[in-house]
Amino acid sequence: MRPLRRVTLVAALLLVCSAHIGSPDVWFDGLAGPYKVLVHVQAPPVVPGIAVINVRAGEPGITRVTAFVNRFDATGGSPPPDIAVPVPDNPPWYRTRLWVMTAGSNSVTVNVRGDRGDGSVVVPLVAHAARRLRFNGALAIPLAAVGVVLALGLFTIVGATVRESVLPPGAEPDDQRRRRARFAMARAVILVGLVITGTAAWWRAEDADFVRRLYKPMPVSAAIDTSTGNARLVLTVTDSIWAHRNDGAWLRARRVAEPSALIEDHGKLVHLFMISADGRSAFAHLHPRTADSVTFTSPLPNVPAGTYTVFADIVHATGLTQTLTSTVSVPAQAQAQSDTLGPDDSWALGRNATGSAAVLDDGTVLTWNRSTAPLVAGDEASLRFTATLPAGDTASLAKETSMPPATHASLARSGAAAP
């Protein structure tokens, strides 16, 4: 395997390990000035909503940790920072809760103060409504009872007002005033009924519109095209809104906003990963090309036949990142085009994988240094890998692809299983 391919493979492995499919949370592992920090932003499920900012700053001498959330364009100025308080049962961690008022691209600014001065870091946060909060059914009965009591009180007040408000003190209302009071109460009942019915209809319409606008990753399909003789991987975005993104009339008729265009990330419009169904047999990191941002194609690398899970990372101009998922079956007769792949594309076969180690084709051993601690959903996990070069290899792989001491991945709400 070419050295560049080997480098790309390890870098791609790092990228995969830091992903969290299906989770809106954001993780950052790096420096805030002179201080080493790990930031975990628990994104709000709805917007406006509350985001939970967790900061691990365990270095000695730290006296204060603050954070604030702001929209990416900062047109309204920066809000005052909130103080993050230490988590009682986990001393290295600090936590605060912040309101996220605007959907779309936001930023979380974390500031750390200590003996070595102040340090700050800005962590991008894309906030969007991902689910519909349900009403607490246990409150329905008492709230309905309170509503009935208030309605009866309103009707009683209306009747008493028409019947007795203009009578002299001590005078009794006659039959005509009593009839007028009953008619007024009946009209009040009808009016309140119309208000309740209209409000319920408005609320149902708003709720249906909210459900339509809930964030959902764009659906895609993947297939192997062998019509030209050489096999190509074809990834097609099947989302109807994306397909009609340039049709203003179609979008207005369905009350949906025009999706923003795609932009390059690390010089590529799409970063695509093919992983064999068993998670070990084969892996490919490709960069498909497109002419319309709907259909993306790439030469098929020399991977064995079988079923593969496809992950495609894209970035919108608004800062929204999506991981599109699908599956594809590579037929046994597929004629690979490994020689026509781009210089940044790579693939590897894991035929010699045993336990936590995999031997690559050139003899490089990639080992997952897994700790004995069990993986717990929602908890921090440290992923550490070692690449051992074969004897006599002079490539400086360790220098070019050195991994940080800990690559952290969110296991909460993750759709990917540990290998």
C-alpha positions in Angstrom: 0.0 0.0 0.0 1.3 3.4 -0.9 2.6 5.5 2.1 0.1 8.3 1.2 -2.7 5.8 1.3 -1.5 4.5 4.7 -1.4 8.0 6.1 -4.9 8.8 4.7 -6.2 5.6 6.2 -5.0 6.4 9.7 -6.3 10.0 9.4 -9.7 8.7 8.2 -9.8 6.3 11.2 -9.3 9.3 13.4 -12.1 11.1 11.7 -14.5 8.1 12.1 -13.7 7.7 15.7 -14.5 11.3 16.5 -17.9 11.1 14.8 -21.1 10.5 16.6 -23.8 9.4 14.1 -27.3 10.4 15.2 -26.1 12.7 18.0 -26.4 16.5 17.8 -23.8 16.9 20.5 -20.5 18.6 19.9 -17.1 17.5 21.3 -13.9 19.5 21.3 -10.5 18.3 22.6 -7.8 20.9 22.5 -6.4 24.0 24.0 -8.1 27.1 25.4 -5.0 29.3 25.5 -2.4 27.6 27.7 -5.0 25.2 29.2 -5.9 21.7 28.0 -9.7 21.4 27.9 -12.4 18.9 26.7 -15.7 20.6 25.8 -18.9 18.7 25.5 -21.9 20.7 24.3 -25.2 18.9 24.8 -27.3 20.6 22.1 -30.9 21.6 22.9 -33.5 19.3 21.4 -35.6 22.3 20.3 -34.8 25.9 19.5 -35.1 28.2 21.5 -33.8 25.7 24.0 -31.2 25.2 26.7 -27.8 23.7 25.8 -25.7 22.1 28.6 -22.0 23.1 28.4 -19.6 20.7 30.0 -15.9 21.6 30.3 -13.2 19.4 31.6 -10.4 21.6 32.8 -8.3 19.5 35.2 -5.0 21.4 35.2 -3.9 22.9 38.5 -4.3 26.6 39.0 -7.6 27.1 37.2 -9.8 29.5 39.1 -12.8 30.2 36.8 -14.5 28.7 33.8 -17.1 30.7 31.8 -19.1 30.2 28.6 -21.6 32.0 26.4 -23.5 31.1 23.2 -23.8 33.5 20.3 -25.0 33.4 16.8 -22.3 33.1 14.2 -22.7 36.6 12.8 -23.0 38.2 16.2 -25.2 41.0 14.9 -26.7 41.6 18.3 -23.5 41.7 20.2 -22.0 39.2 22.6 -24.1 38.2 25.7 -22.4 38.2 29.1 -20.7 34.9 29.9 -22.2 32.6 32.5 -20.0 31.0 35.2 -19.6 27.3 34.9 -19.7 25.6 38.3 -17.7 22.5 39.2 -19.7 19.2 39.0 -19.8 17.9 42.6 -19.4 14.2 41.8 -16.8 14.8 39.0 -14.2 17.5 40.0 -12.4 18.0 36.7 -15.7 19.0 35.0 -17.4 22.3 35.0 -21.0 22.8 33.8 -23.4 25.6 32.9 -26.7 25.8 31.1 -27.2 28.4 28.3 -30.1 29.4 26.1 -29.7 29.0 22.4 -32.2 31.4 20.9 -31.6 31.0 17.1 -31.5 28.0 15.0 -28.6 27.5 12.6 -24.9 28.2 13.1 -24.0 29.3 16.6 -20.8 29.4 18.6 -19.9 28.4 22.2 -17.1 30.5 23.6 -15.4 28.9 26.6 -13.0 31.0 28.7 -10.6 29.6 31.3 -8.8 31.7 33.9 -6.0 30.5 36.0 -2.4 31.0 37.1 -1.2 31.3 33.5 -3.7 34.0 32.5 -6.8 33.7 30.4 -7.4 31.3 27.6 -10.5 30.9 25.3 -11.7 28.7 22.6 -14.7 29.0 20.2 -16.6 25.7 19.5 -19.0 25.7 16.6 -22.6 24.6 17.4 -25.3 24.0 14.8 -28.6 24.1 16.6 -31.8 22.8 15.1 -35.1 21.3 16.3 -34.5 17.5 16.2 -37.6 16.2 18.0 -41.0 17.2 19.2 -41.5 17.6 22.9 -44.6 15.8 24.1 -47.0 17.2 26.6 -46.9 15.7 30.0 -50.1 13.6 30.1 -50.2 13.6 33.9 -50.9 17.3 33.9 -53.9 17.0 31.4 -56.5 16.1 34.0 -55.7 18.8 36.6 -55.3 21.4 33.9 -58.7 20.4 32.3 -60.3 20.6 35.7 -58.9 24.1 36.3 -60.1 25.2 32.8 -63.6 23.9 33.5 -63.7 25.8 36.8 -62.5 29.0 35.2 -65.0 28.7 32.3 -67.9 28.2 34.8 -66.7 31.2 36.7 -66.6 33.2 33.5 -70.2 32.2 32.6 -71.4 33.0 36.1 -69.9 36.4 36.0 -71.4 37.2 32.6 -74.9 36.1 33.8 -74.6 38.0 37.0 -73.5 41.1 35.2 -76.5 41.1 32.8 -78.9 40.1 35.5 -78.0 42.3 38.4 -75.3 44.9 37.6 -77.8 47.8 37.0 -80.3 47.0 39.7 -80.6 49.2 42.8 -79.2 47.7 46.0 -81.7 45.1 47.5 -83.8 44.9 44.3 -84.6 41.4 42.8 -84.2 40.8 39.1 -87.5 40.1 37.2 -88.1 37.3 34.7 -87.0 39.4 31.7 -83.5 40.1 33.2 -83.2 36.4 34.1 -83.9 35.5 30.5 -81.4 38.1 29.2 -78.8 36.7 31.6 -79.3 33.1 30.3 -79.0 34.3 26.7 -75.8 36.2 27.6 -74.4 33.1 29.3 -75.3 31.0 26.2 -73.6 33.5 23.9 -70.5 33.4 26.2 -70.5 29.6 26.0 -70.6 29.8 22.2 -67.9 32.5 22.1 -65.6 30.5 24.4 -66.2 27.4 22.3 -65.3 29.1 19.1 -62.2 30.6 20.7 -61.1 27.1 22.0 -61.9 25.5 18.6 -60.0 28.1 16.6 -57.1 28.0 19.0 -56.9 24.2 18.8 -57.0 24.3 15.0 -54.3 27.0 14.9 -52.2 24.9 17.3 -52.6 21.8 15.3 -51.5 23.6 12.1 -48.5 25.1 13.9 -47.6 21.7 15.4 -47.9 20.0 11.9 -45.7 22.7 10.4 -43.1 22.3 13.2 -43.0 18.5 12.6 -42.5 19.1 8.9 -39.5 21.4 9.7 -37.9 19.0 12.2 -34.3 18.2 11.2 -33.9 15.0 9.3 -30.7 14.0 7.5 -31.3 13.9 3.8 -32.1 10.4 2.5 -29.6 9.0 0.0 -29.3 5.8 -2.0 -26.0 4.1 -3.0 -25.5 1.7 -5.9 -22.7 0.2 -8.0 -22.9 1.2 -11.6 -21.2 -1.3 -14.0 -22.9 -0.1 -17.2 -19.6 1.4 -18.6 -17.6 -1.8 -17.9 -15.7 -0.2 -15.0 -17.5 -0.2 -11.7 -18.4 3.1 -10.1 -20.0 4.0 -6.8 -23.0 6.2 -7.3 -24.4 8.1 -4.3 -27.8 9.9 -5.0 -29.5 12.4 -2.7 -33.2 11.3 -2.9 -34.6 14.1 -0.7 -37.3 15.9 -2.6 -36.6 19.3 -1.0 -33.0 19.1 -2.1 -34.0 18.0 -5.6 -36.3 21.0 -5.9 -34.0 23.5 -4.0 -33.9 25.8 -7.0 -37.7 25.7 -7.6 -39.1 28.6 -5.6 -42.7 27.9 -6.5 -42.4 24.3 -5.3 -40.8 25.3 -2.1 -43.4 28.0 -1.3 -46.3 25.7 -2.0 -44.9 23.3 0.6 -43.9 26.1 3.0 -40.3 24.9 3.2 -37.2 27.1 3.1 -34.6 26.7 0.4 -31.7 24.6 1.7 -28.3 26.1 1.6 -25.6 25.0 -0.9 -22.8 22.7 -0.1 -19.3 23.9 0.6 -16.0 22.2 0.6 -14.6 20.8 3.8 -10.8 20.1 3.8 -10.9 20.8 0.1 -13.5 18.1 -0.7 -17.3 18.5 -1.2 -18.0 15.0 0.2 -16.0 12.7 2.4 -17.4 9.2 1.9 -16.6 6.1 3.9 -17.4 2.5 2.8 -17.2 0.0 5.7 -17.8 -3.7 5.3 -20.9 -5.1 7.1 -18.7 -7.0 9.6 -16.7 -3.8 10.4 -13.4 -5.4 9.7 -13.1 -6.9 6.2 -12.6 -3.7 4.2 -12.6 0.0 4.5 -12.5 2.8 1.9 -12.3 6.6 2.2 -13.4 8.2 -1.1 -14.2 11.7 -2.4 -17.0 11.4 -5.0 -17.4 14.1 -7.6 -20.7 15.7 -8.8 -22.0 18.0 -11.5 -25.4 18.8 -9.9 -24.9 18.2 -6.1 -27.5 15.5 -6.3 -25.6 12.5 -7.8 -22.0 11.9 -6.7 -19.8 9.3 -8.4 -16.4 7.7 -7.6 -14.4 4.9 -9.1 -14.8 1.8 -7.1 -11.6 0.7 -5.2 -10.5 -2.9 -5.2 -12.6 -4.1 -2.3 -14.1 -7.6 -2.0 -17.7 -8.3 -2.9 -20.3 -7.9 -0.1 -22.5 -5.5 1.7 -21.1 -2.2 2.8 -22.4 0.7 5.0 -21.9 4.0 3.4 -21.3 7.2 5.4 -21.1 10.5 3.5 -20.1 13.7 5.3 -21.2 17.0 3.8 -21.2 20.7 5.0 -23.8 23.3 4.1 -23.0 27.0 3.7 -24.8 27.7 6.9 -22.4 25.5 8.8 -24.8 22.6 9.1 -23.0 19.3 8.9 -24.7 16.1 8.0 -23.7 12.5 7.8 -25.8 10.7 5.2 -26.0 7.0 5.5 -26.9 4.1 3.2 -25.9 0.6 2.2 -24.5 -0.8 -1.0 -23.8 -4.3 -2.3 -20.6 -4.8 -4.3 -21.1 -7.6 -6.8 -18.5 -10.2 -7.3 -18.1 -9.3 -11.0 -17.5 -5.6 -10.3 -14.4 -4.4 -12.2 -12.6 -2.0 -9.7 -10.9 1.2 -10.9 -8.3 1.5 -8.2 -5.8 3.1 -10.6 -8.2 6.0 -11.4 -8.9 7.0 -7.8 -7.8 10.4 -6.6 -4.5 10.9 -4.7 -6.5 11.5 -1.5 -8.6 8.4 -1.8 -7.6 5.2 0.1 -8.8 1.8 1.0 -7.6 -1.2 3.1 -8.4 -4.8 3.5 -8.6 -6.2 7.0 -8.1 -9.9 6.3 -5.5 -10.2 9.1 -7.6 -8.5 11.8 -7.5 -10.3 15.1 -8.9 -8.9 18.3 -8.0 -5.2 18.6 -5.2 -5.3 16.0 -5.3 -5.3 12.2 -2.3 -6.0 9.9 -2.4 -3.9 6.7 -1.2 -5.2 3.3 2.3 -3.6 3.7 2.8 -5.2 7.2 1.8 -2.1 9.3 0.0 -3.2 12.4 -2.8 -0.9 13.6 -3.7 -1.5 17.2 -6.6 -0.2 19.2 -5.2 0.4 22.7 -8.5 -0.3 24.4 -8.7 0.2 28.1 -10.3 -2.4 30.4 -13.1 0.1 31.4 -16.4 -0.8 29.7 -18.0 1.6 27.2 -21.0 3.3 28.7 -23.5 5.2 26.6 -23.4 9.0 27.5 -20.0 8.8 29.1 -16.7 10.1 27.8 -14.6 7.5 26.0 -10.9 7.7 25.1 -9.9 6.1 21.8 -6.2 5.5 21.3 -4.5 3.8 18.4 -0.9 2.8 17.7 0.5 2.3 14.2 3.5 -0.1 14.2 5.6 0.0 11.0 7.0 -3.2 9.6 10.7 -4.0 10.0 12.9 -2.0 7.6 10.2 0.6 6.8 11.8 4.1 6.9 8.5 6.1 6.4 8.0 8.6 9.2 4.4 7.6 9.8 4.4 8.3 13.5 5.3 12.0 12.8 2.9 12.6 10.0 -0.1 11.0 11.6 0.5 11.2 15.3 -2.7 11.1 17.2 -3.6 13.2 20.2 -3.4 11.5 23.6 -7.1 11.0 23.6 -9.6 11.1 20.8 -13.0 11.5 22.3 -16.3 10.2 20.9 -19.8 10.7 22.1 -21.4 7.3 22.7 -24.8 8.8 23.6 -27.4 8.3 20.9 -24.8 6.9 18.7 -25.8 4.6 15.9 -22.4 3.1 15.5 -21.3 0.1 17.5 -17.8 -0.3 18.9 -15.6 -2.7 16.8 
